[in-house]
Amino acid sequence: DLTMIEKLIVLAALTFTVVDGDTIKHNGERIRLWGINAEERYTPAGKEATRALKDITEGNSLVCVARDRDRYGRIVAMCYLDHGQWASVENDIACLMVRAARAKEAPKYSGGYYKRSGCVAYK
């Protein structure tokens, strides 16, 4: 279980790093993006996904809402670009990754949230 203090995480620009296409790191803690899955970073598609997440988040502060911890102890969170109305699908970095075709929705975990929200890959 997460404590209330863990549920809302504000990551100022330059205080986090992109680990791969669906994970960021802040203060030594890995944060897994909720509801999506990107290829592993050592694959060609994984390298593209990692680059896409870096491009999306570069120079931006993020607001993450933790939902759980996974079996590896990582925080699983919905993370948003901190642009005013941050808790919107337009600022949801997982949605942006799906729209960029650099990650796929993981309906087992998302329950189809991103598809219902209009986060589909543009070809």
Long-range contacts (C-beta under 8 A, 24 or more apart in sequence): 2-66, 2-68, 2-69, 2-75, 6-66, 6-75, 7-65, 7-66, 8-63, 8-64, 8-65, 8-66, 9-63, 9-64, 9-65, 9-66, 9-75, 9-77, 10-61, 10-62, 10-63, 10-64, 10-82, 11-61, 11-62, 11-63, 11-64, 11-79, 12-61, 13-59, 13-60, 13-61, 16-57, 16-62, 18-50, 18-53, 18-54, 18-57, 19-50, 20-46, 20-49, 20-50, 20-53, 21-46, 21-48, 21-49, 21-50, 21-52, 21-53, 21-97, 21-102, 21-103, 22-49, 22-53, 22-94, 22-97, 22-103, 23-74, 24-53, 24-57, 24-62, 24-79, 29-74, 29-75, 30-72, 30-74, 30-75, 31-64, 31-66, 31-74, 31-75, 31-76, 31-77, 31-79, 32-70, 32-74, 32-75, 32-76, 32-77, 33-76, 33-77, 33-78, 33-79, 33-93, 33-94, 33-97, 33-103, 34-67, 34-68, 34-76, 34-77, 34-78, 34-94, 34-109, 34-110, 35-78, 35-94, 35-105, 35-106, 35-109, 35-110, 35-113, 35-114, 36-94, 36-97, 36-98, 36-103, 36-104, 36-105, 36-106, 36-110, 36-114, 37-103, 37-104, 37-105, 37-106, 38-97, 38-102, 38-103, 38-104, 48-102, 49-97, 49-102, 49-103, 52-97, 52-100, 52-102, 53-93, 53-97, 53-102, 56-81, 56-93, 56-96, 56-97, 56-100, 57-81, 57-93, 62-93, 63-87, 76-109, 89-117, 89-118, 89-119, 92-117, 92-119, 94-119, 95-119
